């Protein structure tokens, strides 16, 4: 890599990258710049960081989101679900079996369900939407269609999906029946019914609350990242991003043996 660079001067791409780094550091005087972590946390969808067999850091351009999503689906077995995918499928049907509103559920309701959110995070990459996974992997059981009034994607069960939800609903009702107080418990007042007045169920049992993940100890570096805007890059960040992307786009023209662009895993 280094032997392929001009001696005594910077290549145009190097000069642009160098200047962007200097400008960015100049805007943050007195602050250590965690370069690799900045790439991971601010450009993670565009640039990947990794280590080679010698422990040296390297960076590379990631494919476009559409290509990454397509690669994800192509890697899945066409006639079977993995454990993680099956868990996501089950959580979707559990949600539908516990839906109590008279209105049809839409994809936003589904995505907001805690159990579904947990399974999505464990299985789907950030580039793949839950709706796309439903259409491509369980489209024979669930169909999505736009609501004429709101435009939201309404969830419809197919003939193949209805027995699945019906079975789960019946199992849920049996669990609710088993949770009702016995006569002895009702007389003594020691067992309280959650079913409501008259012993009738007012809805499915509430889902178990998923505990919030523990946050790591707060450190100064986290304070620096929190000072950056959450929904956009600063002017200096945008310039550095563009310089990095230009450098990486130009890299395949001269990379030796398909090697990735090297970069040190150290703070700049």
C-alpha positions in Angstrom: 0.0 0.0 0.0 2.6 2.6 1.1 5.0 1.6 -1.7 2.2 2.5 -4.2 1.9 6.1 -2.9 4.0 9.0 -4.4 7.2 9.8 -2.5 7.6 13.2 -0.9 4.1 14.5 -1.8 0.5 13.6 -1.1 -1.8 12.2 -3.8 -4.8 14.5 -4.5 -7.0 12.1 -2.5 -4.6 12.0 0.4 -4.3 15.8 0.4 -8.1 16.2 0.6 -8.3 13.6 3.4 -5.4 15.2 5.3 -7.0 18.7 5.1 -10.4 17.4 6.2 -8.7 15.8 9.2 -6.8 18.9 10.1 -9.9 21.1 9.7 -12.0 18.7 11.9 -9.3 18.6 14.6 -8.9 22.4 14.4 -12.6 22.8 15.1 -12.2 20.6 18.3 -9.1 22.0 19.7 -8.0 20.3 23.0 -10.1 17.3 22.3 -8.8 13.8 21.5 -10.5 12.5 18.4 -11.4 8.8 18.6 -11.2 8.3 14.8 -12.2 4.7 14.5 -15.0 5.0 17.0 -16.2 8.1 15.2 -16.4 6.1 11.9 -18.3 3.3 13.6 -20.7 5.6 15.4 -21.2 8.3 12.8 -20.5 6.6 9.5 -21.2 3.0 10.4 -23.7 2.6 7.5 -21.2 3.6 4.9 -17.7 2.6 6.1 -16.8 -0.6 7.9 -13.8 -0.9 10.3 -12.0 -4.2 11.0 -8.6 -5.7 11.8 -6.5 -7.8 9.5 -4.6 -11.0 10.5 -1.8 -8.9 11.9 -4.1 -6.8 14.1 -3.8 -3.7 11.9 -6.8 -1.6 11.4 -8.5 -1.4 7.9 -11.5 0.4 6.6 -13.7 -0.3 3.5 -16.8 1.0 1.8 -20.0 -0.8 2.5 -22.4 -1.7 -0.3 -25.4 0.5 -0.8 -28.3 -0.3 1.6 -30.4 -1.9 -1.1 -27.5 -4.3 -2.0 -27.0 -5.2 1.6 -30.6 -6.0 2.1 -30.7 -8.1 -1.0 -27.6 -10.0 0.2 -29.3 -10.7 3.5 -32.3 -12.3 1.9 -30.2 -14.3 -0.5 -28.3 -15.8 2.5 -31.5 -17.1 4.1 -32.6 -20.7 3.5 -35.5 -20.7 1.0 -37.5 -23.5 2.7 -36.6 -23.1 6.4 -36.3 -20.6 9.2 -33.3 -20.2 11.5 -33.9 -20.2 15.2 -33.8 -16.4 15.3 -36.1 -16.0 12.3 -38.6 -18.4 13.7 -38.6 -16.5 17.0 -39.4 -13.3 15.0 -42.2 -15.1 13.2 -43.7 -16.4 16.4 -43.6 -12.9 18.0 -45.5 -11.5 15.1 -48.3 -14.1 15.5 -48.2 -13.7 19.3 -48.9 -10.0 18.7 -51.8 -10.6 16.4 -53.3 -13.2 18.7 -53.3 -10.6 21.6 -54.6 -7.7 19.5 -57.8 -6.5 21.2 -58.7 -3.3 19.2 -61.7 -3.4 16.9 -59.5 -1.7 14.3 -57.2 -3.7 12.2 -53.6 -3.6 13.3 -51.1 -1.9 11.1 -47.3 -2.4 10.7 -46.6 0.5 13.1 -48.5 -1.2 15.9 -46.5 -4.4 15.2 -43.1 -2.7 15.1 -43.9 -0.9 18.4 -44.6 -4.2 20.3 -41.8 -4.8 22.8 -41.4 -8.5 22.0 -41.4 -7.9 18.3 -38.9 -5.1 18.7 -36.6 -7.4 20.6 -36.7 -10.1 17.9 -36.3 -7.6 15.1 -33.1 -6.2 16.8 -31.8 -9.8 17.2 -32.4 -10.9 13.6 -32.9 -8.1 11.0 -30.1 -5.9 9.9 -30.7 -2.1 10.0 -31.1 -2.0 6.2 -34.0 -4.4 6.2 -37.5 -3.2 7.1 -39.9 -5.5 9.0 -42.5 -5.0 6.3 -40.1 -6.2 3.6 -39.2 -9.3 5.7 -43.0 -10.1 6.2 -43.6 -9.8 2.5 -40.7 -11.9 1.4 -40.5 -14.5 4.1 -44.1 -15.0 5.5 -46.1 -13.5 2.7 -48.1 -16.7 2.5 -49.5 -16.2 6.0 -49.6 -12.4 6.3 -50.4 -9.8 3.7 -49.9 -6.0 4.0 -52.1 -3.5 2.3 -52.4 0.3 2.5 -55.3 1.8 4.5 -57.3 4.0 2.1 -57.7 6.7 4.7 -54.3 6.8 6.4 -52.0 5.1 3.9 -50.5 2.9 6.6 -49.8 -0.7 5.9 -52.7 -2.8 7.4 -52.0 -6.4 8.4 -54.3 -9.0 6.9 -54.2 -12.7 7.6 -54.3 -15.1 4.7 -56.2 -18.5 4.9 -52.9 -20.1 5.9 -52.3 -17.6 8.7 -55.7 -17.5 10.3 -55.4 -21.0 11.9 -52.1 -20.0 13.4 -53.5 -16.9 15.1 -56.6 -18.8 16.1 -54.6 -21.5 17.9 -52.5 -18.9 19.7 -55.6 -17.0 20.7 -57.2 -20.1 22.2 -54.0 -20.9 24.1 -54.0 -17.4 25.4 -57.5 -17.7 26.6 -56.8 -20.9 28.4 -53.9 -19.3 30.2 -56.2 -16.5 31.2 -58.8 -19.0 32.5 -56.1 -20.7 34.5 -55.1 -17.4 36.0 -58.6 -16.6 37.3 -59.0 -16.9 41.1 -60.6 -20.0 42.7 -63.7 -19.7 44.8 -61.8 -20.2 47.9 -59.3 -17.5 46.9 -62.2 -15.1 46.1 -63.8 -15.7 49.5 -60.6 -15.1 51.4 -59.7 -12.1 49.4 -56.2 -13.3 49.1 -56.3 -13.8 45.3 -57.2 -10.8 43.2 -58.6 -11.2 39.7 -57.2 -9.2 36.8 -60.1 -10.1 34.6 -62.3 -7.2 35.7 -65.9 -7.0 37.0 -68.0 -10.1 36.6 -65.0 -12.4 36.0 -64.9 -11.5 32.3 -61.6 -11.0 30.7 -61.1 -7.4 29.6 -58.2 -8.4 27.3 -55.1 -10.5 27.1 -52.6 -10.6 30.0 -50.1 -7.8 29.8 -46.7 -8.7 28.2 -43.8 -9.1 30.5 -41.9 -5.9 30.7 -38.5 -6.1 28.9 -35.9 -4.5 31.1 -33.9 -1.6 29.6 -30.3 -2.5 28.8 -27.8 -1.3 31.2 -25.8 1.7 30.0 -22.0 1.5 30.2 -20.3 3.9 32.7 -20.3 7.4 31.5 -16.9 8.5 30.2 -15.5 11.7 28.7 -15.5 10.2 25.2 -19.2 9.6 25.5 -19.7 13.3 26.5 -17.9 14.3 23.3 -20.2 12.1 21.1 -23.2 13.4 22.9 -22.2 17.0 22.0 -22.5 16.1 18.3 -26.0 16.6 16.6 -27.9 13.3 16.7 -29.7 13.8 13.3 -27.0 15.2 11.1 -23.3 15.7 10.7 -21.5 18.9 11.5 -19.9 20.9 8.6 -16.5 19.5 9.6 -17.8 16.0 10.0 -19.5 16.2 6.6 -16.2 17.3 5.0 -14.3 14.5 6.6 -16.9 12.0 5.6 -16.7 13.1 2.0 -12.9 13.0 2.0 -12.9 9.4 3.5 -15.5 8.3 0.9 -13.6 9.8 -2.0 -10.4 8.1 -0.8 -12.1 4.7 -0.4 -13.8 5.0 -3.8 -10.5 5.7 -5.4 -8.7 2.9 -3.5 -9.7 -0.1 -5.7 -7.7 1.5 -8.6 -4.4 0.9 -6.8 -5.0 -1.5 -3.9 -2.4 -4.3 -3.8 -3.9 -7.8 -4.1 -7.4 -6.7 -3.1 -6.3 -5.4 0.3 -8.5 -3.0 2.2 -7.3 0.5 3.0 -5.2 0.5 6.2 -5.9 2.7 9.1 -4.5 2.7 12.6 -6.8 1.8 15.5 -5.7 4.7 17.6 -7.1 8.1 18.5 -5.9 10.8 16.2 
